[in-house]
Amino acid sequence: MHAHFKPTTLSLSISLALATICMGGARAADDEKGDKVKLQTVTVNAEKEKGFKTKYVQVGAFRDQNVLDVPLTISVIPRVLLEAQDAQGLFDALKNSAGVTRSQTSGTINDTLAIRGISVDARTNYRMNGSLPIINLIDLPLENKERVEALKGSSALYYGFSTPAGIVNMVTKRATATPVTSLAVNANEFGQLVGAVDIGRKFGDEGQFGIRFNGAGGKLRNATDGFKGDRTFASVALDWRVNDDLSLRLDYEDIVKNAIENANVALLRATNNVIPLPAIPDQTKLISGTWAHYDANAQNALVRADYKLGDAWAVTVEAGQADTARTNRNFSQMQNYNLVTGEGTLRTLLTRNQVYQNKNMRVELTGRVDGFLDHEITFGMMRNQRYQNGGGAQTVDVPQNMFNPRVLPAPQLTQVLSQNPQQIDDKGIYLFDRIRLSAEWQVLAGARSSDYSNITRTNTYAVKKVSPSLGMVYRVRPDTSIYATYIEGIEETGTAPATAANAFQALAPAVSKTKELGVRTEAFAGMMASAAFFTIERASAYTNAGNFFVLDGRAHYQGLELALNGALTPTLSMYFSGLLLDVEQRKAANAALIGKITENTAKQSGSLFAEYKPGYLPGVSLNAGAFYTGKRAVNNLNQAFIPGVTIFTAGARYATKIGGYPSSFQVNVENLGDKRFWAATGAGFVAAGMPRTVKVSAKFDF
């Protein structure tokens, strides 16, 4: 079945196409030749889903664009891949994208990530539906997500101050013409048990109303003896097509997680410019204690209105707010330990009532102008106000052994904690023009004027800066494009951690520059292939030998990234990604930094995941994956490296019908080889990965 319609904005047209993908797929048609002032015509059909391949993106200035027209590296992790792997967190999803690693911590509490060795800022670089900056200081749920996207490189044009690591975007599920009612349960061998519900409906005389509800809750368990936790989650996505000109959307999610946080391992002081690393602690042992609670909650809300202005223009208005509170955290770290015996000091930082808030507003005008050339113009105004009060910490030191930990009494909070508020105001006006020179050639040019201020307890600064971007896309053929891009960005270079001598000091912002040359093709039936060569130059911030968080020099990143994903055959799907990266620090006042690689940066990384559905076993799916990360420096002085590691996974799923209702049963094994390995480093820490874990799940559709 085909349905042709003439939208008035590219945003509206592809949004409708994406809704249809949920029911079976979408395919963009060529622009109509006789009416260039109207926006692109889209043909919607019931195209069968092709493995792990996706056609559109939903992030940044490229929201609602065909992947072939996006002049930056982007990884899209679709729902079908999330379900095949039984992904339960952001790293579970993005480990499929080369260059994405854990940073600082092991991920049992929340996923702190780095992309291409650059930290993904917890307050600015994680987005809901390409817009609202949500705060990644609590596990961000996947139950209500249709896909997870990583747009790599600078995104300053659309998002303002952010690191050139890129944007992690989470796209929420929405109601489709096909009703959805499903129940799911997830468990693991250590006693974890979480239930989930997913309900979606369209209603109204013309299906103009839509609602999608997701909820989950249960107890959390992992391999660590004594680890306990629980989580609850609820979300709703509402849609209302008021009339042919106006449509409204609302997204809201509420997240609660309470869990025990095992101790991190702090780096020892260097001797003769070498930091000795301990044997990897057994992650089945709780070094901290059952009192080491991490209790947090978050609420994210986003409202969007799209209104068309005639045949060629439309306006989009978005407003949202993200609130996260860490009501209780007892963060502990092993330090000054004996490498042989493991005896040392457990330092616990007691913090309470840390609050974080983002308020975001955007007004955007999009349309097409038919003049000497065909222009697709985006003009927007954005304001992001961020407040946080991390609060001070009381430090408690007690003897502990990280190889054979003792049961310790709970440390008591006896001090009145100091307050460390920070207020950021990031305002921007941007203009982006996609100029179609011909059916094959596009020029993309844009600029953003930013007005930024940052007020903390210890310092205040304000910056005004214009950031340009320029790109070109050449369609070699309808299914293949070559692109080149140059983007300047401005980034917050960081705030000193609580453990630094200049704790909570905000460093001055700095300019980053990203260049990329790439090719992307759908020439292989059912597959999407891409290759990109990129360079990034940015300021380098680190904690120096005096324990001060400082800005010193520039870091230069140069790499080649490859990706291939989709359906090789009707029964075999795959997702491959690989990265070769060369990084060095330059122009540093500290000469010892020059030529060194930045911390937590792997020169080689890659992943391969495949799912096979044997025709002779109806309903059966088998999968396996391999995820490799090369060695990484523990600090910018390269005084030690954690070794590279390859982690294997495997799984099986059986889909059938019970009482006429579709049902599936699944088992997945993480860390199949039961390796003991360092999973992350950065900010003066190393963190161990979890041992082999068997997960089981079941899903029932009604």
Salt bridges, closest charged atoms under 4 A:
ASP31 OD2 - ARG368 NH2 2.87
ASP31 OD2 - ARG436 NE 3.90
GLU32 OE1 - LYS6 NZ 2.80
ASP35 OD2 - LYS38 NZ 3.93
GLU47 OE2 - LYS50 NZ 3.92
ASP69 OD1 - ARG475 NH2 3.29
GLU83 OE2 - ARG79 NE 3.24
GLU83 OE2 - LYS699 NZ 3.48
ASP111 OD1 - ARG102 NH1 2.48
ASP139 OD2 - LYS257 NZ 2.48
GLU143 OE2 - ARG231 NH1 2.85
GLU149 OE2 - ARG147 NH1 3.02
ASP198 OD2 - LYS173 NZ 2.94
ASP198 OD1 - ARG212 NE 2.73
GLU206 OE1 - ARG241 NH2 3.94
ASP239 OD1 - ARG174 NE 2.83
ASP239 OD1 - ARG249 NE 3.47
ASP245 OD1 - LYS308 NZ 3.62
ASP251 OD2 - ARG174 NH1 3.01
GLU253 OE1 - LYS145 NZ 3.24
GLU261 OE2 - ARG329 NH2 2.88
ASP282 OD2 - ARG676 NH2 3.93
ASP295 OD1 - HIS293 ND1 3.55
ASP306 OD2 - ARG304 NE 2.85
ASP311 OD2 - LYS38 NZ 3.77
GLU318 OE1 - ARG63 NH2 2.90
GLU318 OE1 - ARG362 NE 3.92
GLU343 OE2 - ARG406 NH2 2.77
ASP374 OD2 - ARG368 NH2 2.65
GLU376 OE1 - ARG436 NH1 2.88
ASP397 OD1 - ARG347 NE 2.88
ASP425 OD2 - ARG383 NH2 2.66
ASP425 OD2 - LYS427 NZ 3.48
ASP433 OD2 - HIS375 ND1 2.71
ASP479 OD1 - ARG477 NE 2.54
GLU491 OE1 - ARG538 NH2 2.76
GLU492 OE1 - ARG123 NH2 3.95
GLU492 OE2 - ARG386 NH2 2.04
GLU522 OE2 - LYS53 NZ 3.10
GLU522 OE1 - LYS55 NZ 3.49
GLU537 OE2 - ARG554 NH2 3.36
GLU561 OE1 - ARG116 NH2 3.10
GLU561 OE2 - LYS152 NZ 2.46
GLU584 OE2 - ARG586 NE 2.81
GLU611 OE2 - ARG653 NH2 3.04
GLU670 OE1 - LYS95 NZ 3.08
GLU670 OE2 - LYS695 NZ 3.22
